[in-house]
Amino acid sequence: MADSVNLTIDGKAVQAAPGTLVIDAAKKVGIEIPAFCYWEGLTLQAACRMCLVEVERMPKLMTACTLTVAEGMVVRTETPLVAEARKSMLEFVLTNHPLDCPVCDKGGECELQDMTFRYGAGEGRFDEMKVHVDEKQWSPVVYFDAPRCILCYRCVRICDEGMGVDALGVIYRGVVSEIAPNKEDHLQCDECGMCIDICPVGALTSGMYRYRTRPWEMEHTGTICAHCSNGCKTTLGTRNGQIIRGNNRDKSGINGEFLCIKGRYAFDFNSHPERLQSPLMRIGGKLEPVSWSRAIGEVARRFTEIRERGGRFGVVGSNRTSNEENYYLQKFARQGLGTNNIDHRRTGDVPALIDALAGRTGVLATVKDVYTAKASLVIGSDLAQQHPLLAYQLRANWRHHQSHTYTVTRGPVREDKYSVHGVRVEPGAELGALESLRDQLKAEPELVILFGDAIKGEAVRRLVEFGDSLGIPVKYICLVDYSNSRGAVDMGLLPHLGPGYQGVENPGMSLPEMLAAEDLDAFWVVGANPLEHNKLAADRAFVVVHDLFLTETAERADVVFPAASAYEKNGTVTNVCGEVQHLRSAVQTMGVKTDLEILGLLSKEMRINLGMWTPESVLREIRQTVRGYNVALPVIAAGGAAQSLPLNGRVTLDSRPELIQSAGDTLFTSGTLGRYSKTLLSVLEYPGVLYGEAAEPEADRR
């Protein structure tokens, strides 16, 4: 290791970069130094003193969380003196700590419990009355039990430094010191729950999980969040067929330990009482439950009849279904039904970016790039609200590497707090405002540009030309809304483009054109809700819908198939940066089927040979036929992310950029799906407003 420091820890030779903390250097060689207050990436606190170690030629024990490595240093982490010191520290910590492990939600995962067993602080010498404070509920998802708190300040620092929210602080002094929320007796924040998961004890507990189960009673499944497009991994804890908890404590996935309120808590839509669990068919003017065989047979019969007489189909796909389902759906529409009338809600102009960057490599940024880039430019997005992981990465990059951030937005955003330069513009004027930043951007060594739906059509090409004119390496991220919005585009859910951005002969109708077409014979909607704010002009069209709930579109349907959610299926999804990740089924709901299985059953009933409809077989075909998707399967199977690389040719563009429009979701909304999350609906901050224009909360108005 070049320019490395050589030291010895517990007899092991260790090489570490200058400035590395001893606690981190030990971890790299498999030596655990216990600590309550230390957390990688946060400022140093040295409050708990549990990481004390012996260092040769130093007169006293040192805190490994603040001590940097030095050449020739000899460190001992487990000596009688160290063990006695840690035991004494535990005795102090336990002075006021209640002995309620049997009912504490942290039981079995408590760092204090682990350290007490490890160092044997079995009794204390203090006989004063323990200080007692009643438990408090700070929000629907956050409870605080002050006597359990060991004042490690992890929660305060993650909220302040990691999230930039400053919702927690410390009040009083000495033995009665206490963590307190920012709004007297309640929280007003992102409700992300990071403070709960980072807490080493049971002081902060989850309103979703408390008193429901124990960690060893659950099965744990790592999958991808069903909400926004950032692609965070969430580990779902399940028991008796129900999702009990979501977190990512093992720091696996592109998001590390980070999750927003949606990834951590908004899984509750999956068990909503309004979930559909039986196919519905319109009989006598009303939707009535029927068997799967009858529903499949009816749709197959009607589709076959319409196809044979040359009728017109309209097919609408989803931003939330898997890559395999999206690929199979467009294949079904084009090969099975003979139509290019296929579309979905477009929330970002990815095809225009792919076209503008044709033939280049290394110009599409990853989530990691947002953390490591020397400079970033955010255009037309309230990033912290719409793309919380990217905002978290951007903020961490500023804290850890002093990166430069620039913003061009129509209103205030959280990134303004640490941006070098922020520009306010009227909607539509974002591109013109870049000239005012030219000189500053040209002076940067590299740049990542993140742009929302404000930049689309020809403006995307002009943005790339602007990036080229800076004379520095530039990477791009086209921001899209939902969990597989990028995958929907890549897989060809467009009337003019097939999988891999290949142009098609005889482009079909766009979604608005389908809605307006009075002569449409069949309208097939897979996992979307286009009739939420629109009407279908074709009154006599045969409407088929796949969905989890009886949405506005499903209520208009002639046949409704109850579909599995993202947490109930296997497959892959592609995040906003084009990184492909693995969906894993965590639970099953009785009576539902995955969209891929429904498509397969329909193709079989219609005697259309589209190949096997298992996720594995469809992914194999995708890797062979969709350019840029021959990604490394071992990486995906191991829970990692592999970036797709579709930049190898020009793209036929749609001349109607007005079709591209973000839904404008906040941290507390998630399209139609968000309506069915009781957690999102229950927090004080719901629904939230973009660009800092949020109305005063109801409680404050009173």
URPEUR-V181467 format. One line per field, one symbol per residue. ss: DSSP state (h for helix, s for strand, l for the rest). phi: phi as a letter, one per 40 degrees, with the letter a starting at -180 (. if undefined). psi: psi as a letter, one per 40 degrees, with the letter a starting at -180 (. if undefined). A space follows every 10 residues. Layout:
BEGIN
ss=???
phi=???
psi=???
END
This chain:
BEGIN
ss=lllssssssl lsssssslll shhhhhhhll llllllllll llllllllll lsssslllll lssllllsll lllssslllh hhhhhhhhhh hhhlllllll llllllllll hhhhhhhhhl llllllllll lllllsslll lssslhhhll lllhhhhhhh hhlllllsss sllhhhlsss slsllsllll lllhhhhhll lllsssllll llllhhhlss sssslllsll llsssssssl lsssssslll llllllllll hhhhhllhhh hlllllllls sssllssssl lhhhhhhhhh hhhhhhhhll llssssllll llhhhhhhhh hhhhhhllll lssllllllh hhhhhhllll lllsllhhhh hhllsssssl llhhhhlhhh hhhhhhhhhh hllssssssl lllhhhhlll sssslllllh hhhhhhhhhh hhlllsssss sllllllhhh hhhhhhhhhl llssssssll lsllhhhhhh llllllslhh hlslllllll hhhhhhllll lsssssllll llllllllll lsssssslll lhhhhhllss sssllhhhll ssssllllss ssslllllll llslhhhhhh hhhhhlllll llllhhhhhh hhhhhlllll llhhhhhlll lsslllllll llllllhhhl llllllllll hhhhlllhhh hhllllllll lllllllhhh hl
phi=.cfcbbabbf gccbbacdgc cdccccccbg bcbcacccad gbccbfccgc cdbcbdgbca cbcccbcccb dgcbbbbbbd cccccccccc ccccdbcccb dcbcccdgbc ccccccccbg ccabbcbccc cbbccbbcad bbbbbdcccb fcgdcccccc cccgbfcbab bgagccdacb ccbfbacbac fcgdcccccc bccbbcccbd gbabdccbcb bcabdcbccc gccbcccbaf gbcbabaacc gcgccfccac dcccbcccdc bcccdcbadb bcbggbcbcb cccccccccc cccccccccg cbbbbbcbcb ccdccccccc ccccccbgbb cbaaccbacc dccdccbdgc bgbbcbcccc cbccabbbbg acdcccbccc cccccccccc bfcbbbbbbc acbccdcbcc abbcbcdgbc ccccdcbdcc cccccaabbb bcccbagccc cccccccccc gbcbbbbccb cbdbcccccd cgcacbbcdg gccbcfdccc ddcccccccc cabbbbgbbc ccbbbccccc ccbbbbacbc cdccccccbb ccbccccbab ibbbcccgcc bccbcbabbc gbbccccccc ccccccfbcb gcbcdccccc ccccbccgbc cccdccccgc bbccbccaic bccccbcccc accgcbcbba fccccbbccc cccdcccgbc fgbcccddcc cc
psi=hifihhihhf ehhhhiiieh idddddddee hhhiiddhhh eiihdfddee ehihhhehei iiheeehiii hehhhhegid dddddddddd dddedehigf ddeheeheeh ddddddddef geiieheihi hhhiiihdid ehihgddehe feeddddddd dddfdfeiah iaiadeiihi iegceiihae fdeddddehe afdhiheddh fdaideeiih hhahiecied fihhhhhihf eihdihafde fiieebehia dddddfeedd fheehheiii ihhfeihihi iddddddddd ddddddddef ihihhhaiee iidddddddd ddddddefie ghiihheigd ddddddehei ifehiidddd deidiihhhf hgddddgddd dddddddddd efihhiigie iiideddeid hhhhiiheed ddeddeeddd ddeidihhhh iaedhibddd dddddddded fihhiihhhi didfdddddd effieehaif fhiiigiaii dddddeheeh dhhhhgfige edeiihdgde ihhhhhidig addddeidhh hhiiideeii aiihadeehh ihhhhdiihh eiiidddddd dddddefhge iifidddddd dddddhheeg ihdddddeea hhhigegfii hhihegeeeh hiefiaeeif addddehddd deideieiii fefhihiddd d.
END
